[in-house]
């Protein structure tokens, strides 16, 4: 017999982290814990307040319902949770976890054996110019060759100057630069800003304008001088027909998949299939989960064998994250099997 419970957990940022939605000091998350024949399974339902489509009144009540109806099995539960992608993701993890060798072995591979790392980008948070410069220097010093910089919060000219300073020291062959606008550009100004960014040999820009403006985004993708990656645009697009329509209409250069926001492994795979059918590139990104969710995303990502740097470097952001085998070294995420997990809320 399988039983389920859930727990809430508040992650505390080491440094307040700036985004275009404001400064984050804490991150709320939830865990689903399964028990079956003395075995334990854990899944993180990484709710992201203000961003997740399932950030709704009644979220905890939905988790209670899931635990009371765990006997329905994964397939039926996922169908019932179409509008709760973070809970879908948590359940997928938990059911894999309870069947695994340990609760954290979801997709055994050369990655989990510690033999093969995943290339990742170094994330630079928004802030004043000196704070962002400091982060960039730290990322370069620790071996990153791909840097992702959040823009849109400080003055655009200051951000351009920062990017110019990087390019003066490092060519595009030495450092790949990605920028993430989180929808900060006005549609009327976006193309001009993209033209200015293109002079700096930017690899791609995430979500230049706010999601939901599907025809304006399509027009921008058709004219852009630098590749556009859809991120928030994928949130709340539930059915296969809606997903196909979004890809067909917008025709972006890339999509970015956050399993907590797009329906877990199954939702991500559906988007990837559509992207590949349309010659659209993709990569995976965590959404400020604890090391439990990050571990799940990393193990899943490795099985997909993408050769692009992934967005999986968020594990060190919190003061009270769980000790795990995940390590960031030389611009890669590695799994050190000699390090034990300390998931201390079971």
N, C-alpha and C positions, 0 to 999 in steps of 0.2 A: 504493500500500500504506500502511495506517495502522499506526503503532506507538504504544505507550504506556509511560510510566514514572510513578513516583510519588515524592513527597518529603514528608518531615515538616518542620514548622516550629513553633517555640514563640513565641507572642506574649506580650510582657511588659506587664502593666498599668502605666500611669503611677502610679496610686494603687491600693493593694489595694482590691478592690471587694467590698462586703459583700452577701451574699444569705442567704436562710434556710438554705442548705446550707453556710454558712461563708464565709470570706474568700478571694477568688480573687486570686492574685498572677501566675499565668501561665495561658495557654490554649493547649492543644495543637491543631494543625490539620494537615491533609494536603492535598496537591495532586496531581491527576492531570494529566499533561502528554501531549498527543497530538501526533504529527507525521504529516503527510500532504502529499506533493508540495511539500515545502519550507515548508508552512504549519504554524503552531503553534497548538494549542488548550489552554486552561487551565481547569480546574475545581477548586473548593475543596470537599473533603469535610469539612465542619465538625463533626467529632466533638466532643461535649461530655461529658467525663468526669463520671460520676455522674448524668447526665440522659438522654443519648441511649440509646435502646433497643439500639443496636448497639455500645454500650460493652461489648464482650465479648472474651474471650480469642480470639485468631485474627483480630482486625480487620486487622492488617497482612498476614496471609496471604491474606485475602480481597482486599485491594488488589493483591497480587501476582497472584492468580488472574485478576482483572479485566484487568490489563495483559497477561497471557499469552493471554487469550481475547478481546482487543479486536476481533478479526476477526469475532466473532459479531454485531456491530452493536448499536446502542443498544436497540432494542426487545427483543431476546432477553436482553441483559444486565440490563435493568430487571426483567424477569420473574424472573430468577435471583437478584436482589438485594432481594426483597420485604422481608426482615428486616434490611436494611442501608440505611435511608433516607438517611443522610448520603452514602453512596457513590452511591446513585441520583442525588442532587442534583449531586454532583461530575461525574458522567458526563454528565448533561443539559447542564450548563454547557460541558464540554469539547467535546462534539459540536457545539454551537451556535458555540462559540468558534473552532473550526478552520475553520468555514465563513464566519465573519464577515469584515468588511473589515479589522478588527484583532482580536487575541485577546480584546479587551474589549468589542466590539460584538456584543451578544447579541440585543437587541431595539431596533433603531434607531427613534427617536421624537423628538418635540419635547423630551422630557426629555434625551436624549443630545445633542441639538443645543444644549442650554443655554437653551431658550426657555420651558420649563415646569417649575416645581419641584414637589416632593411635600411636602405638609404632614406634619410629624412631631411626636411628643411629645418633651418634654425628660425625660430619665431621671435620677431622684434615687436614689442608692444608699443602702443601709442603713448605719447608723453611729450615733454618739452624736448627741444633739440639735443641738449646735452645728455638727457636720459636715453634717448634713442641712439645717439652716437656710442654711448657706453655699451649698450646692448650689442650693437653691431660689432664693435671691437672684440667683445667677449665671444661672440659666435665665430668670428673669423679665427680667433686664437685657439678655439677648441676644435678646429678642423672642419667646420661646415663649408661646403662649396655651393650650397643653395640656401639663400636667405629669403624668408618671407616677411615683409614689412607691412604692418597695418597703417593705412593712411586715411585721411579724411577727418581727423580730429583737430590737428593743428593747421596753421596756415599752409595752403597748397604750395606757395612759393618756398616756404621753409622745408617742406617735404621734398620738393624738387632739388633744392640745394643739398640736402642730405644724400639723395640718390646720386647726384652729380659727384659729390665728394667720394662716394664708394667707387664710382666708375673711373675717376681719375687715378685711383690706386689699383683697381682690379678690372680687367677686361671681362667681357661676357663669357669668354672661354674659361676664365679662372673662377668667377663667381656668377652663379645663376640668380637673378633677382626676380622674385615674385612680389606683387603688391596686392593687398586686400582692402578694397574700399568699403566693404560692408554696406553698400548701397548709398554711400555718402554724396555722390555726384548728382547734380540736377541734370535731367535728360537734355536740356538745351545747352549745357556746358560740357557734357561728357565727352563728345567726340574731340573737341579742341584740347581737353586735358589729356586724352589718350594720345593725341598727336605729339604733345609735349613729352609725354612719358616714353613714347617710342624712340625718341632720340637717344634715350639712355639704355637701349637694348634690354627692355624688360621682357622676361620670359612670358608672363601672363598677368592679367589683372582679374581678381575675383570680384564678382558682383558690383560693377561700377555704379549702377543705378538700383534703386529699391525694387524688390521683387514685386510681381503682380502687374507690371507694365509690359506685358508679353510682346506687344507689337513694337513698342519703342526699343525694347531689348533686342528684338529680331533685327530692327533697322541698324542698331548699333553694331551688332555682330557681323552684319553684312558689309559695313564700312570701316570697321576698326583697323588701325595699323598695327595693333598688338593683340595676341590671342586673348579672348575673354573666357573666363571660367565661371559657370553658374554654380552658386552655392545656396544661398537662401531661396533662390528661385525653385529649388526642388522640394522645399518644405511644404507640406500640406497637399502635395500632388499624390493622391492615393491609388487610383486605379491604373491598370495597364493602358487603357485608352487615353487617360489624361497625361500619362507619362510620355506616350508616343506622340501625342499632339504637341506637348511642350518641346520635345527634341525636334520634331519636324518643322514646327513654326519658327522657333528661335534659331535653330541650327548653330549652336555655339561651337567654339573651338575645343572647349573642355567642360567637363562637369566634375564637381567635387562632392564626394560622398561621405556623409557623417552618419554612421549606422543608427545612432541614438535619435536622429532627426528624420531619417527616411525609411524606417521600418526594418532595421536590423540587417542581418545577413541576407535574408530573402529579398527585402526591398532593395538593397544595394545591388544584388546580382541582377535583378530585373532592370535597373537603370543601366548597369554595365552592358548587358546584352543589347539594349536599345542604342546605347552610345556606339558600341562597336559596329553595329549594323549600319550606322550613319557616319562612320569614320570620325567620330568625336572622341577625343582623348579623355582620360579620367585619372584621378588618384583619390586615395582615401585620407580622411582626416579625423582625428578625435575631436570631441566637443567638450573638453574640460571634464572628462570622467576621472574617477580615481584610477589607480593602477589596475583595479579589477576590470573595468571596462576597457581601459587602454590595452591591457593584455589580450582581451578577447578580439579587439579590432586588429591588433598587430598580428596575432596568430592567423586570423582569417585573411588579412592582407597578404601575408607571405604565400598562402596557397594560391593566390591569384597571379603571382609571378609578374608583377608590373616592373618595368625598368625605370620608372620615374621616381624621384624623391617623394616620399609620402609625408603627410602632416601629422606625425606621431610623437612629437617631442614635448608633450605637455606634462609628463609625469612628475617633473621636479618643481612644479609651480606651487605646491601646497606644503604647509608645515606639518599637516597631520595625515599625509597620504600613508598608504599601507606599504610596508617593506615588501619588495618583490624582486624577482630576478631580472627585471627590465633595467637596462643601463644604456645611457647615451654616450657613445664614444666615437670620436673622429667623424662626426656627421652621420652616424648610423645609430639605429636602435638595435640593441643586442639583448639576448636572453642568456643569463648566466645560471645554468642549472645548479651551481654550487651554492647559490643564495636561496635561503628558505623564505617562503611567504610568511607574513605576519598579518593575517586578516583577523583582527582582534575584536570583531563585533559579533562573532558567532555565539 
